[in-house]
Amino acid sequence: MTDPYLSITTGQIRSLEEQYLFSTYKRSDLVVTHGSGAHVYDLDGRRYLDMLAGIAVNSLGYNHRRVVRVLMEQGQRMIHCSNLFYHPYQGLLAQRLADLAGMSKVFFTNSGTEAMEAALKIARAYPRSRGKRTSPSSSRSRIPSTGERSARSA
């Protein structure tokens, strides 16, 4: 199989991205093609230490053998399973995370917005879970959800 990166230039890459991607932040001039461990490599094969860990996404590094193996195994079974269905590993992972965190339950989320929504709901429910009553005025001064806040500010 031919690697498409071998036949594309830095100029072509930048041109495509300028044409089709929103410019949301200042980009580095570096064009990376792959990574290994804590390093990334450019089109010419030069190695660079990734001090950002892929913006904190690659905390285990690039191409970690065990992570790649497990991803390949799971990818052959199922890439994603909705929380609308039961899954053999979901409960086991939830139990492990709850035990490690010293909590009774955990919440799986796939975005920062969902995480914020859950945090707000938990914060609102906490006084009730302790048998505390909230004042009548507190229900009228409700905190908007993250989605509502975004819609209002737009």
N, CA, C and O atoms as a GROMACS GRO file, in nm:
protein
  616
    1MET      N    1   0.085  -0.119   0.000
    1MET     CA    2   0.000   0.000   0.000
    1MET      C    3   0.089   0.124   0.000
    1MET      O    4   0.183   0.133   0.079
    2THR      N    5   0.061   0.218  -0.085
    2THR     CA    6   0.139   0.340  -0.097
    2THR      C    7   0.094   0.440   0.009
    2THR      O    8  -0.025   0.460   0.030
    3ASP      N    9   0.191   0.501   0.075
    3ASP     CA   10   0.162   0.602   0.176
    3ASP      C   11   0.138   0.735   0.107
    3ASP      O   12   0.227   0.786   0.039
    4PRO      N   13   0.018   0.793   0.121
    4PRO     CA   14  -0.012   0.919   0.051
    4PRO      C   15   0.077   1.034   0.097
    4PRO      O   16   0.095   1.132   0.024
    5TYR      N   17   0.134   1.025   0.217
    5TYR     CA   18   0.221   1.132   0.265
    5TYR      C   19   0.349   1.144   0.184
    5TYR      O   20   0.407   1.252   0.176
    6LEU      N   21   0.393   1.034   0.124
    6LEU     CA   22   0.519   1.037   0.052
    6LEU      C   23   0.511   1.120  -0.076
    6LEU      O   24   0.615   1.162  -0.127
    7SER      N   25   0.393   1.144  -0.127
    7SER     CA   26   0.379   1.216  -0.253
    7SER      C   27   0.316   1.354  -0.236
    7SER      O   28   0.273   1.414  -0.335
    8ILE      N   29   0.308   1.406  -0.114
    8ILE     CA   30   0.247   1.537  -0.092
    8ILE      C   31   0.352   1.630  -0.031
    8ILE      O   32   0.432   1.588   0.053
    9THR      N   33   0.351   1.753  -0.073
    9THR     CA   34   0.450   1.849  -0.024
    9THR      C   35   0.394   1.932   0.091
    9THR      O   36   0.273   1.936   0.114
   10THR      N   37   0.484   1.997   0.161
   10THR     CA   38   0.443   2.086   0.270
   10THR      C   39   0.350   2.194   0.216
   10THR      O   40   0.250   2.227   0.280
   11GLY      N   41   0.383   2.250   0.099
   11GLY     CA   42   0.298   2.354   0.039
   11GLY      C   43   0.159   2.304   0.007
   11GLY      O   44   0.060   2.374   0.030
   12GLN      N   45   0.149   2.181  -0.046
   12GLN     CA   46   0.018   2.124  -0.078
   12GLN      C   47  -0.064   2.101   0.049
   12GLN      O   48  -0.185   2.125   0.051
   13ILE      N   49   0.002   2.054   0.154
   13ILE     CA   50  -0.068   2.030   0.281
   13ILE      C   51  -0.123   2.160   0.336
   13ILE      O   52  -0.240   2.169   0.372
   14ARG      N   53  -0.038   2.261   0.340
   14ARG     CA   54  -0.083   2.392   0.392
   14ARG      C   55  -0.195   2.450   0.306
   14ARG      O   56  -0.292   2.505   0.358
   15SER      N   57  -0.182   2.438   0.175
   15SER     CA   58  -0.284   2.490   0.084
   15SER      C   59  -0.420   2.424   0.108
   15SER      O   60  -0.522   2.491   0.116
   16LEU      N   61  -0.419   2.290   0.118
   16LEU     CA   62  -0.545   2.218   0.143
   16LEU      C   63  -0.608   2.260   0.275
   16LEU      O   64  -0.729   2.282   0.283
   17GLU      N   65  -0.524   2.271   0.379
   17GLU     CA   66  -0.579   2.307   0.510
   17GLU      C   67  -0.629   2.451   0.512
   17GLU      O   68  -0.732   2.479   0.574
   18GLU      N   69  -0.559   2.542   0.445
   18GLU     CA   70  -0.606   2.681   0.439
   18GLU      C   71  -0.737   2.691   0.363
   18GLU      O   72  -0.822   2.774   0.396
   19GLN      N   73  -0.754   2.607   0.262
   19GLN     CA   74  -0.874   2.611   0.180
   19GLN      C   75  -0.995   2.548   0.252
   19GLN      O   76  -1.107   2.597   0.238
   20TYR      N   77  -0.972   2.438   0.329
   20TYR     CA   78  -1.085   2.361   0.380
   20TYR      C   79  -1.104   2.362   0.532
   20TYR      O   80  -1.205   2.312   0.580
   21LEU      N   81  -1.009   2.416   0.607
   21LEU     CA   82  -1.023   2.418   0.753
   21LEU      C   83  -1.042   2.560   0.803
   21LEU      O   84  -0.982   2.654   0.750
   22PHE      N   85  -1.126   2.576   0.905
   22PHE     CA   86  -1.136   2.706   0.970
   22PHE      C   87  -1.005   2.736   1.040
   22PHE      O   88  -0.941   2.647   1.096
   23SER      N   89  -0.965   2.860   1.035
   23SER     CA   90  -0.842   2.902   1.102
   23SER      C   91  -0.879   2.944   1.244
   23SER      O   92  -0.922   3.057   1.268
   24THR      N   93  -0.862   2.853   1.338
   24THR     CA   94  -0.906   2.880   1.476
   24THR      C   95  -0.792   2.917   1.570
   24THR      O   96  -0.816   2.968   1.679
   25TYR      N   97  -0.668   2.892   1.528
   25TYR     CA   98  -0.552   2.926   1.611
   25TYR      C   99  -0.428   2.931   1.523
   25TYR      O  100  -0.427   2.875   1.413
   26LYS      N  101  -0.324   2.997   1.572
   26LYS     CA  102  -0.199   3.007   1.497
   26LYS      C  103  -0.133   2.870   1.491
   26LYS      O  104  -0.119   2.802   1.592
   27ARG      N  105  -0.092   2.832   1.372
   27ARG     CA  106  -0.032   2.701   1.350
   27ARG      C  107   0.119   2.711   1.350
   27ARG      O  108   0.176   2.815   1.317
   28SER      N  109   0.184   2.604   1.388
   28SER     CA  110   0.328   2.590   1.376
   28SER      C  111   0.360   2.558   1.230
   28SER      O  112   0.275   2.507   1.157
   29ASP      N  113   0.480   2.588   1.187
   29ASP     CA  114   0.520   2.554   1.050
   29ASP      C  115   0.550   2.405   1.033
   29ASP      O  116   0.562   2.357   0.920
   30LEU      N  117   0.561   2.333   1.142
   30LEU     CA  118   0.597   2.191   1.138
   30LEU      C  119   0.484   2.107   1.077
   30LEU      O  120   0.368   2.122   1.114
   31VAL      N  121   0.520   2.019   0.984
   31VAL     CA  122   0.426   1.923   0.926
   31VAL      C  123   0.469   1.785   0.975
   31VAL      O  124   0.577   1.738   0.941
   32VAL      N  125   0.384   1.721   1.056
   32VAL     CA  126   0.420   1.590   1.111
   32VAL      C  127   0.345   1.480   1.037
   32VAL      O  128   0.231   1.498   0.994
   33THR      N  129   0.413   1.366   1.023
   33THR     CA  130   0.353   1.254   0.950
   33THR      C  131   0.321   1.137   1.041
   33THR      O  132   0.228   1.060   1.014
   34HIS      N  133   0.398   1.122   1.149
   34HIS     CA  134   0.374   1.010   1.239
   34HIS      C  135   0.448   1.035   1.370
   34HIS      O  136   0.525   1.130   1.384
   35GLY      N  137   0.422   0.948   1.466
   35GLY     CA  138   0.488   0.960   1.595
   35GLY      C  139   0.529   0.825   1.650
   35GLY      O  140   0.479   0.721   1.608
   36SER      N  141   0.622   0.830   1.744
   36SER     CA  142   0.668   0.709   1.813
   36SER      C  143   0.717   0.750   1.950
   36SER      O  144   0.805   0.835   1.963
   37GLY      N  145   0.660   0.688   2.052
   37GLY     CA  146   0.697   0.728   2.189
   37GLY      C  147   0.657   0.871   2.214
   37GLY      O  148   0.540   0.907   2.197
   38ALA      N  149   0.752   0.954   2.256
   38ALA     CA  150   0.725   1.096   2.282
   38ALA      C  151   0.768   1.185   2.167
   38ALA      O  152   0.777   1.307   2.183
   39HIS      N  153   0.796   1.126   2.051
   39HIS     CA  154   0.848   1.202   1.938
   39HIS      C  155   0.751   1.201   1.820
   39HIS      O  156   0.674   1.106   1.801
   40VAL      N  157   0.757   1.309   1.741
   40VAL     CA  158   0.686   1.316   1.614
   40VAL      C  159   0.791   1.335   1.504
   40VAL      O  160   0.903   1.379   1.531
   41TYR      N  161   0.754   1.302   1.381
   41TYR     CA  162   0.846   1.307   1.268
   41TYR      C  163   0.786   1.390   1.157
   41TYR      O  164   0.665   1.386   1.133
   42ASP      N  165   0.872   1.467   1.088
   42ASP     CA  166   0.822   1.549   0.977
   42ASP      C  167   0.833   1.473   0.845
   42ASP      O  168   0.873   1.356   0.842
   43LEU      N  169   0.798   1.540   0.737
   43LEU     CA  170   0.798   1.477   0.604
   43LEU      C  171   0.936   1.427   0.563
   43LEU      O  172   0.948   1.334   0.483
   44ASP      N  173   1.040   1.490   0.617
   44ASP     CA  174   1.177   1.449   0.582
   44ASP      C  175   1.234   1.347   0.680
   44ASP      O  176   1.351   1.310   0.670
   45GLY      N  177   1.152   1.301   0.775
   45GLY     CA  178   1.197   1.202   0.871
   45GLY      C  179   1.271   1.258   0.992
   45GLY      O  180   1.323   1.182   1.073
   46ARG      N  181   1.276   1.392   1.004
   46ARG     CA  182   1.341   1.451   1.122
   46ARG      C  183   1.254   1.430   1.245
   46ARG      O  184   1.132   1.439   1.238
   47ARG      N  185   1.319   1.401   1.357
   47ARG     CA  186   1.251   1.368   1.482
   47ARG      C  187   1.245   1.491   1.573
   47ARG      O  188   1.342   1.566   1.586
   48TYR      N  189   1.126   1.511   1.637
   48TYR     CA  190   1.106   1.621   1.730
   48TYR      C  191   1.043   1.566   1.857
   48TYR      O  192   0.957   1.478   1.851
   49LEU      N  193   1.085   1.617   1.972
   49LEU     CA  194   1.023   1.581   2.099
   49LEU      C  195   0.891   1.655   2.111
   49LEU      O  196   0.889   1.778   2.107
   50ASP      N  197   0.781   1.583   2.126
   50ASP     CA  198   0.648   1.645   2.138
   50ASP      C  199   0.626   1.686   2.283
   50ASP      O  200   0.587   1.605   2.366
   51MET      N  201   0.652   1.811   2.312
   51MET     CA  202   0.638   1.862   2.449
   51MET      C  203   0.491   1.889   2.485
   51MET      O  204   0.461   1.920   2.600
   52LEU      N  205   0.401   1.876   2.389
   52LEU     CA  206   0.258   1.900   2.413
   52LEU      C  207   0.180   1.771   2.434
   52LEU      O  208   0.063   1.775   2.471
   53ALA      N  209   0.241   1.658   2.410
   53ALA     CA  210   0.174   1.528   2.415
   53ALA      C  211   0.048   1.530   2.330
   53ALA      O  212  -0.057   1.480   2.370
   54GLY      N  213   0.059   1.588   2.210
   54GLY     CA  214  -0.057   1.596   2.121
   54GLY      C  215  -0.169   1.677   2.183
   54GLY      O  216  -0.286   1.641   2.172
   55ILE      N  217  -0.134   1.788   2.248
   55ILE     CA  218  -0.225   1.873   2.326
   55ILE      C  219  -0.294   1.788   2.434
   55ILE      O  220  -0.416   1.790   2.449
   56ALA      N  221  -0.213   1.714   2.507
   56ALA     CA  222  -0.254   1.634   2.622
   56ALA      C  223  -0.346   1.518   2.585
   56ALA      O  224  -0.412   1.462   2.673
   57VAL      N  225  -0.351   1.480   2.459
   57VAL     CA  226  -0.432   1.368   2.416
   57VAL      C  227  -0.351   1.240   2.414
   57VAL      O  228  -0.405   1.132   2.436
   58ASN      N  229  -0.221   1.250   2.389
   58ASN     CA  230  -0.136   1.133   2.377
   58ASN      C  231  -0.048   1.116   2.500
   58ASN      O  232   0.075   1.112   2.490
   59SER      N  233  -0.109   1.106   2.614
   59SER     CA  234  -0.032   1.095   2.739
   59SER      C  235   0.049   0.966   2.747
   59SER      O  236   0.144   0.958   2.825
   60LEU      N  237   0.014   0.866   2.668
   60LEU     CA  238   0.090   0.742   2.666
   60LEU      C  239   0.190   0.739   2.550
   60LEU      O  240   0.256   0.638   2.528
   61GLY      N  241   0.200   0.849   2.478
   61GLY     CA  242   0.292   0.856   2.366
   61GLY      C  243   0.229   0.804   2.239
   61GLY      O  244   0.114   0.761   2.237
   62TYR      N  245   0.307   0.810   2.134
   62TYR     CA  246   0.260   0.764   2.003
   62TYR      C  247   0.305   0.620   1.982
   62TYR      O  248   0.415   0.581   2.021
   63ASN      N  249   0.218   0.541   1.921
   63ASN     CA  250   0.251   0.404   1.882
   63ASN      C  251   0.292   0.315   1.999
   63ASN      O  252   0.377   0.227   1.983
   64HIS      N  253   0.233   0.336   2.113
   64HIS     CA  254   0.262   0.250   2.228
   64HIS      C  255   0.214   0.109   2.192
   64HIS      O  256   0.097   0.090   2.159
   65ARG      N  257   0.304   0.011   2.198
   65ARG     CA  258   0.272  -0.126   2.150
   65ARG      C  259   0.145  -0.182   2.211
   65ARG      O  260   0.060  -0.236   2.141
   66ARG      N  261   0.132  -0.169   2.342
   66ARG     CA  262   0.016  -0.228   2.410
   66ARG      C  263  -0.114  -0.156   2.371
   66ARG      O  264  -0.217  -0.220   2.349
   67VAL      N  265  -0.108  -0.024   2.362
   67VAL     CA  266  -0.227   0.053   2.323
   67VAL      C  267  -0.268   0.018   2.181
   67VAL      O  268  -0.386  -0.002   2.154
   68VAL      N  269  -0.172   0.011   2.090
   68VAL     CA  270  -0.202  -0.024   1.950
   68VAL      C  271  -0.262  -0.164   1.942
   68VAL      O  272  -0.359  -0.185   1.869
   69ARG      N  273  -0.206  -0.259   2.017
   69ARG     CA  274  -0.258  -0.396   2.014
   69ARG      C  275  -0.403  -0.401   2.063
   69ARG      O  276  -0.488  -0.463   2.000
   70VAL      N  277  -0.430  -0.335   2.175
   70VAL     CA  278  -0.566  -0.337   2.230
   70VAL      C  279  -0.663  -0.265   2.138
   70VAL      O  280  -0.776  -0.310   2.120
   71LEU      N  281  -0.620  -0.153   2.078
   71LEU     CA  282  -0.708  -0.082   1.984
   71LEU      C  283  -0.740  -0.168   1.862
   71LEU      O  284  -0.853  -0.169   1.814
   72MET      N  285  -0.640  -0.240   1.813
   72MET     CA  286  -0.664  -0.327   1.698
   72MET      C  287  -0.758  -0.441   1.735
   72MET      O  288  -0.848  -0.475   1.657
   73GLU      N  289  -0.740  -0.500   1.851
   73GLU     CA  290  -0.830  -0.608   1.895
   73GLU      C  291  -0.972  -0.557   1.909
   73GLU      O  292  -1.066  -0.620   1.858
   74GLN      N  293  -0.990  -0.444   1.977
   74GLN     CA  294  -1.123  -0.391   1.999
   74GLN      C  295  -1.184  -0.342   1.868
   74GLN      O  296  -1.305  -0.357   1.846
   75GLY      N  297  -1.102  -0.284   1.781
   75GLY     CA  298  -1.152  -0.236   1.652
   75GLY      C  299  -1.209  -0.347   1.567
   75GLY      O  300  -1.298  -0.323   1.485
   76GLN      N  301  -1.160  -0.469   1.584
   76GLN     CA  302  -1.213  -0.582   1.509
   76GLN      C  303  -1.346  -0.629   1.567
   76GLN      O  304  -1.424  -0.695   1.498
   77ARG      N  305  -1.372  -0.594   1.693
   77ARG     CA  306  -1.501  -0.630   1.755
   77ARG      C  307  -1.604  -0.520   1.733
   77ARG      O  308  -1.710  -0.542   1.676
   78MET      N  309  -1.570  -0.400   1.781
   78MET     CA  310  -1.664  -0.290   1.778
   78MET      C  311  -1.589  -0.161   1.813
   78MET      O  312  -1.520  -0.156   1.915
   79ILE      N  313  -1.602  -0.059   1.731
   79ILE     CA  314  -1.537   0.069   1.757
   79ILE      C  315  -1.612   0.146   1.865
   79ILE      O  316  -1.550   0.206   1.954
   80HIS      N  317  -1.744   0.144   1.859
   80HIS     CA  318  -1.825   0.219   1.955
   80HIS      C  319  -1.953   0.143   1.982
   80HIS      O  320  -2.010   0.079   1.893
   81CYS      N  321  -1.997   0.151   2.106
   81CYS     CA  322  -2.126   0.094   2.144
   81CYS      C  323  -2.203   0.200   2.221
   81CYS      O  324  -2.152   0.253   2.320
   82SER      N  325  -2.321   0.231   2.178
   82SER     CA  326  -2.403   0.332   2.244
   82SER      C  327  -2.434   0.291   2.388
   82SER      O  328  -2.446   0.173   2.418
   83ASN      N  329  -2.447   0.390   2.474
   83ASN     CA  330  -2.490   0.363   2.612
   83ASN      C  331  -2.635   0.319   2.620
   83ASN      O  332  -2.685   0.288   2.728
   84LEU      N  333  -2.703   0.316   2.506
   84LEU     CA  334  -2.840   0.264   2.503
   84LEU      C  335  -2.843   0.112   2.515
   84LEU      O  336  -2.947   0.052   2.540
   85PHE      N  337  -2.725   0.050   2.497
   85PHE     CA  338  -2.713  -0.096   2.505
   85PHE      C  339  -2.618  -0.134   2.618
   85PHE      O  340  -2.532  -0.054   2.657
   86TYR      N  341  -2.632  -0.254   2.669
   86TYR     CA  342  -2.536  -0.308   2.765
   86TYR      C  343  -2.414  -0.358   2.689
   86TYR      O  344  -2.425  -0.401   2.574
   87HIS      N  345  -2.300  -0.351   2.753
   87HIS     CA  346  -2.175  -0.394   2.690
   87HIS      C  347  -2.092  -0.468   2.794
   87HIS      O  348  -2.089  -0.427   2.910
   88PRO      N  349  -2.025  -0.577   2.756
   88PRO     CA  350  -1.954  -0.659   2.856
   88PRO      C  351  -1.848  -0.584   2.937
   88PRO      O  352  -1.823  -0.620   3.052
   89TYR      N  353  -1.786  -0.483   2.880
   89TYR     CA  354  -1.676  -0.417   2.950
   89TYR      C  355  -1.714  -0.288   3.021
   89TYR      O  356  -1.640  -0.242   3.107
   90GLN      N  357  -1.828  -0.230   2.987
   90GLN     CA  358  -1.866  -0.101   3.043
   90GLN      C  359  -1.883  -0.106   3.194
   90GLN      O  360  -1.832  -0.019   3.265
   91GLY      N  361  -1.954  -0.204   3.242
   91GLY     CA  362  -1.974  -0.217   3.387
   91GLY      C  363  -1.845  -0.246   3.461
   91GLY      O  364  -1.822  -0.194   3.570
   92LEU      N  365  -1.759  -0.329   3.401
   92LEU     CA  366  -1.631  -0.360   3.464
   92LEU      C  367  -1.542  -0.237   3.475
   92LEU      O  368  -1.479  -0.214   3.577
   93LEU      N  369  -1.539  -0.156   3.368
   93LEU     CA  370  -1.459  -0.034   3.371
   93LEU      C  371  -1.519   0.065   3.471
   93LEU      O  372  -1.445   0.130   3.545
   94ALA      N  373  -1.651   0.078   3.472
   94ALA     CA  374  -1.716   0.169   3.566
   94ALA      C  375  -1.683   0.130   3.711
   94ALA      O  376  -1.654   0.217   3.794
   95GLN      N  377  -1.688   0.002   3.740
   95GLN     CA  378  -1.654  -0.045   3.875
   95GLN      C  379  -1.510  -0.010   3.911
   95GLN      O  380  -1.483   0.038   4.021
   96ARG      N  381  -1.419  -0.034   3.818
   96ARG     CA  382  -1.278  -0.006   3.845
   96ARG      C  383  -1.255   0.144   3.869
   96ARG      O  384  -1.184   0.182   3.962
   97LEU      N  385  -1.316   0.228   3.785
   97LEU     CA  386  -1.300   0.373   3.801
   97LEU      C  387  -1.362   0.422   3.931
   97LEU      O  388  -1.304   0.506   4.000
   98ALA      N  389  -1.480   0.371   3.964
   98ALA     CA  390  -1.547   0.411   4.088
   98ALA      C  391  -1.462   0.372   4.209
   98ALA      O  392  -1.446   0.450   4.303
   99ASP      N  393  -1.407   0.252   4.206
   99ASP     CA  394  -1.320   0.207   4.316
   99ASP      C  395  -1.197   0.295   4.328
   99ASP      O  396  -1.160   0.336   4.438
  100LEU      N  397  -1.133   0.325   4.214
  100LEU     CA  398  -1.012   0.408   4.216
  100LEU      C  399  -1.041   0.550   4.264
  100LEU      O  400  -0.959   0.611   4.332
  101ALA      N  401  -1.158   0.602   4.228
  101ALA     CA  402  -1.195   0.739   4.263
  101ALA      C  403  -1.259   0.749   4.401
  101ALA      O  404  -1.278   0.859   4.454
  102GLY      N  405  -1.293   0.635   4.460
  102GLY     CA  406  -1.362   0.639   4.589
  102GLY      C  407  -1.505   0.688   4.577
  102GLY      O  408  -1.558   0.748   4.670
  103MET      N  409  -1.566   0.664   4.464
  103MET     CA  410  -1.703   0.709   4.438
  103MET      C  411  -1.793   0.587   4.425
  103MET      O  412  -1.745   0.474   4.411
  104SER      N  413  -1.923   0.612   4.428
  104SER     CA  414  -2.016   0.500   4.412
  104SER      C  415  -2.057   0.480   4.267
  104SER      O  416  -2.095   0.370   4.228
  105LYS      N  417  -2.050   0.586   4.186
  105LYS     CA  418  -2.090   0.576   4.044
  105LYS      C  419  -1.997   0.665   3.961
  105LYS      O  420  -1.934   0.757   4.012
  106VAL      N  421  -1.991   0.634   3.832
  106VAL     CA  422  -1.917   0.717   3.738
  106VAL      C  423  -2.008   0.749   3.620
  106VAL      O  424  -2.114   0.689   3.604
  107PHE      N  425  -1.966   0.844   3.538
  107PHE     CA  426  -2.043   0.883   3.420
  107PHE      C  427  -1.949   0.886   3.301
  107PHE      O  428  -1.849   0.957   3.304
  108PHE      N  429  -1.980   0.810   3.196
  108PHE     CA  430  -1.901   0.811   3.074
  108PHE      C  431  -1.954   0.921   2.982
  108PHE      O  432  -2.075   0.930   2.958
  109THR      N  433  -1.866   1.001   2.933
  109THR     CA  434  -1.904   1.111   2.845
  109THR      C  435  -1.811   1.115   2.726
  109THR      O  436  -1.700   1.061   2.731
  110ASN      N  437  -1.855   1.177   2.618
  110ASN     CA  438  -1.769   1.186   2.501
  110ASN      C  439  -1.737   1.329   2.461
  110ASN      O  440  -1.686   1.353   2.351
  111SER      N  441  -1.766   1.425   2.550
  111SER     CA  442  -1.732   1.563   2.518
  111SER      C  443  -1.721   1.644   2.646
  111SER      O  444  -1.775   1.606   2.750
  112GLY      N  445  -1.652   1.754   2.637
  112GLY     CA  446  -1.641   1.845   2.750
  112GLY      C  447  -1.776   1.904   2.787
  112GLY      O  448  -1.803   1.930   2.904
  113THR      N  449  -1.861   1.927   2.687
  113THR     CA  450  -1.994   1.982   2.713
  113THR      C  451  -2.076   1.884   2.797
  113THR      O  452  -2.140   1.924   2.894
  114GLU      N  453  -2.074   1.755   2.760
  114GLU     CA  454  -2.147   1.656   2.840
  114GLU      C  455  -2.090   1.647   2.982
  114GLU      O  456  -2.166   1.631   3.077
  115ALA      N  457  -1.959   1.658   2.994
  115ALA     CA  458  -1.897   1.653   3.127
  115ALA      C  459  -1.943   1.772   3.211
  115ALA      O  460  -1.973   1.756   3.329
  116MET      N  461  -1.949   1.891   3.152
  116MET     CA  462  -1.996   2.010   3.225
  116MET      C  463  -2.143   1.997   3.263
  116MET      O  464  -2.181   2.032   3.375
  117GLU      N  465  -2.225   1.947   3.172
  117GLU     CA  466  -2.367   1.926   3.201
  117GLU      C  467  -2.382   1.832   3.321
  117GLU      O  468  -2.461   1.859   3.412
  118ALA      N  469  -2.307   1.723   3.320
  118ALA     CA  470  -2.315   1.626   3.431
  118ALA      C  471  -2.268   1.691   3.561
  118ALA      O  472  -2.329   1.670   3.666
  119ALA      N  473  -2.160   1.768   3.555
  119ALA     CA  474  -2.110   1.834   3.676
  119ALA      C  475  -2.214   1.929   3.734
  119ALA      O  476  -2.232   1.935   3.856
  120LEU      N  477  -2.282   2.004   3.647
  120LEU     CA  478  -2.386   2.095   3.695
  120LEU      C  479  -2.502   2.019   3.758
  120LEU      O  480  -2.553   2.059   3.863
  121LYS      N  481  -2.544   1.910   3.696
  121LYS     CA  482  -2.654   1.829   3.750
  121LYS      C  483  -2.616   1.768   3.885
  121LYS      O  484  -2.697   1.766   3.977
  122ILE      N  485  -2.493   1.719   3.895
  122ILE     CA  486  -2.447   1.661   4.022
  122ILE      C  487  -2.441   1.770   4.129
  122ILE      O  488  -2.480   1.746   4.243
  123ALA      N  489  -2.392   1.888   4.093
  123ALA     CA  490  -2.384   1.998   4.190
  123ALA      C  491  -2.523   2.039   4.238
  123ALA      O  492  -2.541   2.072   4.356
  124ARG      N  493  -2.620   2.037   4.148
  124ARG     CA  494  -2.757   2.072   4.188
  124ARG      C  495  -2.819   1.964   4.276
  124ARG      O  496  -2.896   1.996   4.367
  125ALA      N  497  -2.785   1.838   4.251
  125ALA     CA  498  -2.845   1.727   4.326
  125ALA      C  499  -2.778   1.705   4.461
  125ALA      O  500  -2.838   1.645   4.550
  126TYR      N  501  -2.656   1.749   4.478
  126TYR     CA  502  -2.579   1.719   4.598
  126TYR      C  503  -2.650   1.760   4.727
  126TYR      O  504  -2.659   1.678   4.819
  127PRO      N  505  -2.702   1.883   4.740
  127PRO     CA  506  -2.770   1.918   4.867
  127PRO      C  507  -2.886   1.824   4.899
  127PRO      O  508  -2.906   1.787   5.015
  128ARG      N  509  -2.962   1.788   4.797
  128ARG     CA  510  -3.076   1.697   4.820
  128ARG      C  511  -3.028   1.560   4.867
  128ARG      O  512  -3.094   1.496   4.949
  129SER      N  513  -2.912   1.515   4.814
  129SER     CA  514  -2.861   1.383   4.853
  129SER      C  515  -2.818   1.382   4.999
  129SER      O  516  -2.806   1.275   5.059
  130ARG      N  517  -2.794   1.497   5.055
  130ARG     CA  518  -2.755   1.510   5.196
  130ARG      C  519  -2.873   1.548   5.285
  130ARG      O  520  -2.856   1.578   5.403
  131GLY      N  521  -2.994   1.544   5.226
  131GLY     CA  522  -3.114   1.574   5.302
  131GLY      C  523  -3.134   1.722   5.330
  131GLY      O  524  -3.215   1.758   5.415
  132LYS      N  525  -3.062   1.806   5.260
  132LYS     CA  526  -3.076   1.950   5.280
  132LYS      C  527  -3.180   2.004   5.184
  132LYS      O  528  -3.190   1.964   5.068
  133ARG      N  529  -3.256   2.096   5.238
  133ARG     CA  530  -3.357   2.161   5.155
  133ARG      C  531  -3.298   2.290   5.101
  133ARG      O  532  -3.224   2.359   5.169
  134THR      N  533  -3.332   2.319   4.979
  134THR     CA  534  -3.286   2.445   4.922
  134THR      C  535  -3.398   2.546   4.935
  134THR      O  536  -3.515   2.509   4.943
  135SER      N  537  -3.363   2.673   4.938
  135SER     CA  538  -3.464   2.777   4.956
  135SER      C  539  -3.548   2.788   4.829
  135SER      O  540  -3.501   2.756   4.720
  136PRO      N  541  -3.673   2.834   4.843
  136PRO     CA  542  -3.760   2.847   4.726
  136PRO      C  543  -3.698   2.936   4.618
  136PRO      O  544  -3.719   2.912   4.499
  137SER      N  545  -3.622   3.038   4.659
  137SER     CA  546  -3.564   3.129   4.560
  137SER      C  547  -3.456   3.061   4.477
  137SER      O  548  -3.426   3.104   4.366
  138SER      N  549  -3.397   2.956   4.531
  138SER     CA  550  -3.288   2.891   4.457
  138SER      C  551  -3.338   2.824   4.330
  138SER      O  552  -3.263   2.813   4.234
  139SER      N  553  -3.463   2.779   4.328
  139SER     CA  554  -3.514   2.716   4.206
  139SER      C  555  -3.543   2.820   4.099
  139SER      O  556  -3.540   2.789   3.980
  140ARG      N  557  -3.572   2.943   4.142
  140ARG     CA  558  -3.599   3.048   4.043
  140ARG      C  559  -3.469   3.106   3.985
  140ARG      O  560  -3.470   3.161   3.876
  141SER      N  561  -3.361   3.094   4.056
  141SER     CA  562  -3.235   3.148   4.006
  141SER      C  563  -3.149   3.033   3.953
  141SER      O  564  -3.032   3.018   3.988
  142ARG      N  565  -3.211   2.954   3.870
  142ARG     CA  566  -3.147   2.835   3.819
  142ARG      C  567  -3.027   2.868   3.731
  142ARG      O  568  -3.028   2.966   3.657
  143ILE      N  569  -2.924   2.784   3.740
  143ILE     CA  570  -2.804   2.800   3.658
  143ILE      C  571  -2.834   2.743   3.521
  143ILE      O  572  -2.879   2.629   3.511
  144PRO      N  573  -2.810   2.821   3.414
  144PRO     CA  574  -2.838   2.766   3.281
  144PRO      C  575  -2.740   2.654   3.249
  144PRO      O  576  -2.628   2.650   3.300
  145SER      N  577  -2.784   2.563   3.164
  145SER     CA  578  -2.695   2.454   3.121
  145SER      C  579  -2.592   2.511   3.026
  145SER      O  580  -2.607   2.623   2.978
  146THR      N  581  -2.489   2.435   2.998
  146THR     CA  582  -2.383   2.483   2.908
  146THR      C  583  -2.437   2.510   2.769
  146THR      O  584  -2.396   2.606   2.704
  147GLY      N  585  -2.529   2.426   2.722
  147GLY     CA  586  -2.589   2.447   2.590
  147GLY      C  587  -2.672   2.574   2.586
  147GLY      O  588  -2.666   2.648   2.487
  148GLU      N  589  -2.749   2.601   2.692
  148GLU     CA  590  -2.828   2.722   2.696
  148GLU      C  591  -2.738   2.846   2.700
  148GLU      O  592  -2.766   2.946   2.634
  149ARG      N  593  -2.632   2.838   2.776
  149ARG     CA  594  -2.541   2.951   2.787
  149ARG      C  595  -2.480   2.980   2.651
  149ARG      O  596  -2.466   3.097   2.613
  150SER      N  597  -2.442   2.876   2.578
  150SER     CA  598  -2.382   2.894   2.446
  150SER      C  599  -2.483   2.956   2.349
  150SER      O  600  -2.448   3.044   2.271
  151ALA      N  601  -2.608   2.910   2.354
  151ALA     CA  602  -2.710   2.960   2.262
  151ALA      C  603  -2.739   3.106   2.289
  151ALA      O  604  -2.758   3.184   2.196
  152ARG      N  605  -2.743   3.145   2.417
  152ARG     CA  606  -2.772   3.284   2.451
  152ARG      C  607  -2.660   3.378   2.411
  152ARG      O  608  -2.685   3.491   2.369
  153SER      N  609  -2.536   3.332   2.423
  153SER     CA  610  -2.424   3.420   2.395
  153SER      C  611  -2.397   3.432   2.245
  153SER      O  612  -2.319   3.518   2.202
  154ALA      N  613  -2.461   3.346   2.165
  154ALA     CA  614  -2.435   3.347   2.020
  154ALA      C  615  -2.510   3.461   1.952
  154ALA      O  616  -2.501   3.477   1.831
   0.00000   0.00000   0.00000
